[in-house]
Amino acid sequence: MHALALLAAGVSVVAAIMVITRRVAVHAVLYLVVTLLALAVVLVMLGASFAAMLEIIIYAGAIMVLFVFVIMMLNLGQPDSAREKEWLRPRAWRGPAILAAIVCAELLYCLGPFSGAQTRPSAAITAHDVGLGLFGRYVLMVELVSFLLLAGLVSAFHIGRSRAGHY
């Protein structure tokens, strides 16, 4: 099990480095999704499957949709047809596909019958507990993060549009 955790952590580190080094924003987003999925696998191995599912739904789902929306909204660079042809080349998705396949194989191994004795936490964390934690004691922090995300979206829109000469 330790080897699988190290493999998931290694995939996460490689994908995070690829996020930083990619020039095309969509490629970076693909690698970021792989990073988040690898971190979810690590959470499953630690026995926090509820936190892993929340990470997949919130971060790999909703936040990535927001990132793709911002990329599409800014529409910087080359024309749409040339950009889409670049995205469809196997060179663009081969790396994320290989890393995601490794992560999915690990997850299936951990959840399947071959995983052996699984350690479970003594008290399961429910959605009610997470909701009380986030919107009870930390409600101000959650609201501040939502305002920061909104400010980042508006700033990215303004900077991208003024550089492209649309204003």
N, C-alpha and C positions, 0 to 999 in steps of 0.2 A: 504494500500500500504506500510505503514511503517513496518507492521508485515512481509510482504514478503521480504522487503529489509533486515530486521534483520535475517530472515531465510536464505536468500542467503549468507549474511555475516557470519552467524554461520556455514553453510556448508563449506564455503571457509576456515574458521579458522580450523575446524575439519580436512578437507582434507589436509591443510598445515601441521598440526601437524602429520598427518599420513605419509606425504612425508618425514618428518624428522626422524620418528621413524622406518620406514621399513628397514629391512636388505637386502631384495632382490630389486635390482635396478629397475626391471620391475614393481614391485608393487608400488614403489615410483613414477614412471612415470605415472602409472594409476591414482594415487591420485593427481598428479600434473595437469593432464588434467581436473580432476573434479574441482580443485581449479580455474583453468583458466576459465572454463565454469561458475562457480559461480560468478566470478568477471565480466564476460560478462553480466550475468543477472543483476547485480547491475548497470552496465553501461546502460543497456536498461531501467531500472527503472528511472535512472537519465535523460533520454531523449537523450543519446548519442548512438543511435543504430548503427551509422556508426563506431564509435570507438569499440563497442562491436563486430561487424562483423570483423573488422580488427584484433581484439584480437583473435577471434576464428580461422580465417584463418592463421594468422602469427604465433601466439604462440601455440595454441592448435593443429594446423596442422603442419606447417613447422618446428618449433623448436622441437616439440615432435618427429617428424620423425628423426631429427638430433640426438636427445638423444638416440632413439632406435637404430639408425645406429651405434653410438659409443658403446653402450652396446653389439651389435652383433659383432662389429669389435674387441673389446677386448676379448670376448669369454672366460671370466675367470670363474673358478669354476668347477662345475660338468659337466659331459658329456651332450650332447645335448638332448638325449632322456629323461634322468632323469629331466633335467631342464624344458623341455616342459611339462612333466607330472605334475610337481609342479605348473606350470602356469595355467594348465587347471582345477585344483581343485577348487570347488566352494568357498572354504575358501579364495582363492587368489583374486577373483573378486567380491565377495558378497558385501564387503564394498563400493568399488567404484561404483558398480551398484546401490546400494541403494541411495548413495549421488547424483549420476548423475540423477536418476529418480526424486528425489526431485527438483533438479535444472531445469530439463526439464518441470516438472509440473508447476513450478513457471513461467518459460518463456512462456509456452503455455497460462497460465492464464493472464499474462501481455499483450500478443499479441492478445488474443481472444476477443470475444464480451463482456465478463464479467468484463473487466477491468474498465469500467466506463469512467469518464472523464480523458483523458490522457493529461498530460502537455507536450507540445512540445517546443523546443527552438525557439526563435523568428527568428533567422537566421539559416537555416540548413547548416551544415558543409558538404562540398562535397569532393570528392576524389581529386579534383584539389587543394582545400585549404590545405588538408593534405600533398599533394605532394610538394606544395610551402613551407609549413612550415618545412618539413623534409629536403628537398633538396635545399632549398634556404638559409635560415639563419643558419640551423643546419647541413649542409652537412658534415662538418668536424667531428662532433660528431657521425653521422651515420657511417662514414667510420672508425672511431676509434673503435666503437662497433663491426663492422664486423671483424676488425683485432683482437680484443680481443676474439671473438668467434673462429676464426681460431687458435689463439695461444692456447686457452683452449682445442680445439680438438686435436691438435698436442701433447700437453703436456699430455693429458689423454691417448693417444695412446702410447706415449713413456713410461710413468710410468707404465701403465698396462702391456705392453709387457715385460719390464725389470723385473717386479715382477713375471711374469709368467714364466720367464726363456727362452723366445724365442730369446733373443739377445745373 
